[in-house]
Amino acid sequence: MLRAVLELRVQLQYLEPPIWRCLRIRSAATLADLHDAIQGAMGWSDSHLHEFFIGGRRYGPLHEDAPEELIDETKVTLQALKLAKGARFLYSYDFGDNWEHDIQVEKIETLAAELLRPLCFDGARACPPEDCGGPPGYQELLDALADPRHPRHRELRRWLGKDWDAERFDLEAANRALRSRPAGK
């Protein structure tokens, strides 16, 4: 039996140089599964709300403050969305920091063997740390880290750890994070 797999490029908006990941995920995966995959591959901690914006519709986790028009992400598969190669949509994470991710379908292929879990196969740069203030706060953080005389340099270096490097993307760590998450349906 052949199974469809999507290759997606997930890129944070408003940052230069870009921070991105390339993922392979089953077309039978739900948007909730895709959310988990993005969280693992990017290095986010899944501690904030999120939404997908696809074809004029909003998808996300249902909660007591969710807008009425929000569609339950656990009920919608990538296959049901009928995404074609080149299709783009938005994933927004942490409505305070407002991390917006542009997602593009780069390829759709069929595999004879099942892809049990999402896989990250490429990427660039470290994910910004949680709660750093979104793109403007992240730029301020980078500026402070680059200048040892900056008033917040030592504080931020302690917070991030001496080994944190904005330019380093660790593919194996991204895939370890993906393996540690539930496999989905």
N, C-alpha and C positions, 0 to 999 in steps of 0.2 A: 504494500500500500504506500503510495506517495503522499508526502505531507508538505504543505506549503510553509515556507519560512521567509520572513521579511528581514531585510537588512536596512537598518535605520541609522541615520546620522543625527545625533542629538547635540546641539550646540547652544551654549549659553549666549544670550543676546547682550549687546552693549558692552562687550569686553574686547579689548585688543591687547596683545594677540589673542586669538580665540581659544576657548576651552571647549573641547568636544569629545564625544565618544561615539564609536560605531558598534552597534549591537545586532545580533541575530536573535530573533524571537519567533516562536511559532505563530502562525496566523490564527490558531485556535485560542491563543492567550487573550485574556480580558484586558481592558484598560487598567484595571487594578493590578494585574500581573506586570503590565508595562511600567506602571508607576513604581512597583517594587524593583524592577530591573534598572530603571533610571536612577533610583536612589542608590542602589548598590554600585553601579558602574561609575556614577559621578562622585560618590563618596559622601552623599548627604546622609543624615541620621534619621530621616522620616519623623521629624518632631514638629512639623507644621502642616497646615492644610495645603491642598493642591487642587488644580483643575486642568482638564484638557479642553481646548477649544478646537472643534473639528467641524468643518462645513456649517458654520453658523450656530452650532449647538455646544452646550456646556455639559461636560461629564465630570464626575468626581465622586467622592465618598459622601453618602447621605448622612447628615447629622442634623441636630435640632435647629441650627441656624442656616441650614442650606437653603438657597433660593429655590422657589417652587419649580423653576424650569430646569434645575440640575438633574441630569439623567444619571442613574446609578451605574458607576463604572464597573461594578462586579457583574453586571448583566450584559455587557457589550463586548464582543470579541473584535479583534482587529479584522478578522475575515468578514464579519457582518458590516463593517464600515466600508467595505469594497474599495480599499485604498489601492491606487495604481502607482506604478513606478513614477517618481517625480512628485507625488502628492506631498503637501506640507501641512503641518498643523502645529499648534502651540501647546506647551505644557508649562503651567505656572506653578511655582512652589514657593511657599512662605509669603503670604500676602503682605506681611510687614516689610520684609526685605525685597520682595517682588523679583524673584529669580525667574526670568522667562527663558524658556528653552525652545528653540526652533527645531522641529523634528521633520526630517525629509526621508521619504521612502526611496532608498537608493537602488534596491533590487528586490525582486520576488522570485524565489526559486523553489523547486520541489526537491525533496530529499527522500531517498529510500528508507533511511534510518530516521527515527524520531529524534528531534532535538528536545531533550527532556527539560533543560533549563536554558534561560537566556544566556548568551555568551557575548562578552565584550572582546572584539578582535582588534581594536585600534583606538587611539585617543591622543590627546595632547593637553599638557599642563595639568597641574593639580586643581582639584575642585576648591573653590573658595570655602573658608570655614563657615559653619552655621553662625547666624546672628552677627555677622560682621557689618551689616548695614546695606546690603545689596550692592549693585555695581559701584555707586559712588563711595560707599564705605570700604569696599574691597580695594579700590584704587588708593584711598587714604592709607589703608593698612599696608599696601605694597610700598607706598612712598615712605612710610615710617620705618619699615623694615630695611629699606635701602639706605637709610641715613642714620648711622649710629648716634648722631647728636640730636635726633628727633626726640621730643619729650616723651613720646610713648613707645620708643624703640624697645627698651628693655621689657616693659610690661607686655607688649605684643609678642616678643620673642619667647617670653616665659609661657604665655598662653598657648602659643602654637607649638612650642618645643623647638629645640635647637636644630633638629633635622628637617623641619618642614621647609620645603622648597617649592615655590610657586611654579617653577618651570618643569618639575618632575611629575610625570605620569607613570604610575606603576600598574601595568597591565595585569600582572599576577594578583596584586592586591584587589583590583577591580573584580576579577573573576572569583577570587576567594569570597568576596562579599556577595557576589551573585549566587555562589554555591551554598552560602549560609542562609539564604532566604528560602521560603517555601517554594516548591516547584510549581504550584498552581494546579489547575485541572489537567 
